[in-house]
Amino acid sequence: MKTALATDIELESVANAYDRWAPIYDLTFGAVFRRGRSASIAAAERIGGRILEVGVGTGISLPDYSPKNTIFGVDISESMLRKARKRVTELGLRNVEGLAVMDAEHLDFPDASFDVIVAQYVITAVPNPEATLDEFVRVLKPGGEIVLVSRIGAEAGLRRDIEHMLQPVVRRLGWRTEFSFDRYQRWVEGVRDVRLVERRAMPPLGHFNLIRFAKADAARVRAYAV
């Protein structure tokens, strides 16, 4: 079910922000987000097969995937992808099927193309988070999983007030601070045959979560309907 919400981040602003981040992204965020990346890859590889990484960025995660899985990476930033392509070439990552500039909300793939969708630190940076999640469901095969690492905003208190105060500033950097888990809960409640299977705190400071959604297997759905 599509959810219409006001867009508070513009797509061009996101692309421009991450073009600017490209030269220093690995140095700035590589170590900070390492555990989140590792956890999401481990979760994805429990399913395995053909994996789509949305927001692949500089390709910092690509060497960590098992060569038995096939990876396709997309990102809104061409500057980020140039670094990713260089990494793939230099490391000889033959399991990387392709890298392409693509809007996460409008993926250029047929329905049910991938066994797993991985999006690390992406959902709070896209203009329309719920529509983007809907698109992930569309390209995910029945029985597959969406694996996210996402910053979760505070529901109340001083931290919530600070996050809302900072939002106009960080929006220009390409992400949100005030994204509560309630938005994920409302979204999944309105989507048929998708359920939340895991939510786990991730460093730094537990402000990020590993979140997994599973899409029901078609055969199981038919069995329940009988």
N, C-alpha and C positions, 0 to 999 in steps of 0.2 A: 504494500500500500504506500503510495507516494505521499509524503508529508510536505506541505507548502509552508516554508518558513522564510522570514526575511533574510536576504543575503547581506552579511555584515563584513565579508571579505571579498574583494573582487579578484577574479581569476588572473587578470593581468598583473595585479599587485603581488599575488603569490609567485607567479613566474619570475617577475623582476626581482623579488626578494631573494629567491633561491638562486637566481643567476649571480647575485651579489655574494651569496654565501659560498658558492662553489669553490673558490680558491682556498678557503680556510675551513670548510665544513668538517673534514676529517680530523684536523687538528683541534678544532673547537669542541666537537661533539663525539668524536670517535670513542674515547675512553669513557666518557660520561654515560653513554647509552649502550655500552658493550653488553651488559648483562641482559638488557631488554631485547637486544638483537639476538643474542644467543638463545634466550628463552623462546622467542617467537619462531626461530628456525627449528629448534627441537620439537616444538609443538607441530609445526608444519610437516616435519619429516615423520611424525607418527602416522600421518596419512600418506604422504609421499606422492609420487607420480609427476604430473605436470603442474608446476607451481607458478602463479603470477605474483610478482612483487610489485605492488603499486607504491610509487614514491621511492623508487630504487636509488635515486640520488646519484652519488659518485660510485655506486656499486660496492660500497664498503662491506656489505653482507655477502656478496656473491661467492667469495672464496670459501665461506663457511658451510655452504650447502654440500651435501653428499653428491658425488658425481653420478650416482644412480638415478637422481631426480633431474628433470628438465626444468629450467628456469627461464621465464620471460620477464623482463623488467621494463616498466614504464615510468615516466616522470614528466612533469610539466616544464622542467627546465632543460633546455638544450645544453647549457653550460655544464650542468651536473652530468648529463649523459655523455658528454665528450670525455670526462674523466672516467666514467664507468666503462666506456668502450676501450679506452687505453688500458684500464685494469684487466679487462677480459683478454685483450691481446697479449699483454705482458705476462700474464699468469697462465695463458693457454687454457682458459675455462671452456672446454668444449661442450659442457652441459648447459651453457647459456644459449638458449635458442634464438634470442633476439633482444634488442633494446630499442625503444621507440618513444618519441615525444607523444604524450597522450594525456587528455583531460580525464581524471579519475571518474568524473561523473558521466562521461561519454566514452566508454571503452570500445575500441574498434575490434571487437571479437564477437563471434557468434555466441548464442546462448549455450550454457553448459560446456564451456571450453576448458575449464581447469579443475583439478582435484582440490587445490587449496589456493586461497587468496591471502597473501601476507601484506599488511600495511603497517609499517612501523612509524609512529609519530606523524601520521598523515591526517587522520580524521579531523583533528582540531585545526588543521591548516587549510582545508578545502572550503570553498564558498558555501556549499550545500551538503552538510554531512549526511543527512538522512537520504537524500537522493543518491549520494555516492554509495552508501551502504546498499541501497536498492540495486544499484548497478553491479555491485559485487555479487549479490545473490543471483542476478541474471546470468552472469558468466560462470558461476560455480556449478559444478556437476552435482546431482543428487548424491547424498552421502558424503559430500565434501565439507570443508570447514573454512570459515573466515577467521584469520588469526591477526589480532590487532595488538599493538602496544600504543597506549594512548594516555595523554595527560588527563587527569581527572580533577576537576575543580572542586573546591570546598562547597558544601551545601549551606553552611552558615558560619557566623563568627568573623573574627578579624581577618583571617586568611581570605575568606570570600570577599570581604569589602576591599581588600588590597587588590585581589585579582580583577574585580570589576573596575577599580580605579585605573589599573594599568592597561586595561584592554585597548583603549584608543591608541596607546603607544605601541604595544606589541603587534597590533593589527598591521601596522606598517612594516613590521619585520616578517610577517607572513604566517602568524598563528594566533590562536586564542588562549587566554588564561582562564576564562570562566565557563569551561565546558563540564557540566556535572554528569555523573553517571546516570542520572534520571533520564537524560536524553536517549541513551542507549536502551534503557528499559522501556520507554515509551515507544521507541522505534520497533523493537523486536516483538512487542505485544501486538503490533499492527501488521506483522508480516507472516503470511501463512507458511507453515512447514519449516520455519527457522526457530531455533531455540538457543538460549544462552547455556553453554556447558561449562564455562570456567571464567572466573574473575580472580586475579591474583595480583597483589601489590608488587611493584617493581621499584628498584632504586632509580634515581636518587631520592631519598627521603620518603619513599612510598607515595609520591605524588603522581606516579604513573602506574598503570595497570596493564597486565596481560589479559586480554579478553578474547574468548573463543565462542563463535557461533557455529552451530552445525545445521546443515540443510538436510532435511529428511530424505532418506533413500526412497526412490519412486516405488519400488516393490513393497516396501513397508507401508507407505501411504495407501497403496491399493488394498493391502491386507486389512488395514484399519477401517477402510471404507466399506468392506464387505459386511 
